[in-house]
């Protein structure tokens, strides 16, 4: 029998910081609460009844070795344009919400934030504006094969270049080739960080 492919509907987090998480996701991706009680919240940023949910079960404790354990690495949200991504970056920076790191993956330009429970949330824009094109590039590109993680960049430097009128194609190319590197390359816990640096 053929596989009937469902669509991804929502992600749910266990948390000991229920209200802080609800508030943070409201600021970062615009969720609003569909329903909330003492221990749980279901939120959405579109017409679905919920997209991001939180379960605050009594007794949850911090995991000091979270990033050394198997887990979901990040959730991701996509914007339709670099304009929207940069406008969102600027708005959140004004509220002192800043990316943990930023990567040009070839297929996307991506800003990674940490939520209050230290989960990564990726905000991205597809560099091709067409999933079929970015998928094909991912499959056949030597660039992607040799640098699949991506090139680090400084979001503030990119914002200033974007505001100065640098066109998308030029900006994307220059970020990928390392022209907007951060002053310090972050350690993002990759097993072979030197392989990432070779792609800068």
Helices and strands as residue ranges (DSSP letters): E 11-14, H 18-29, E 32-36, E 40-44, E 52-55, G 66-68, E 74-79, H 82-94, E 101-104, E 108-114, E 120-126, H 131-140, H 142-146, E 151-152, H 155-163, H 168-176, H 193-198
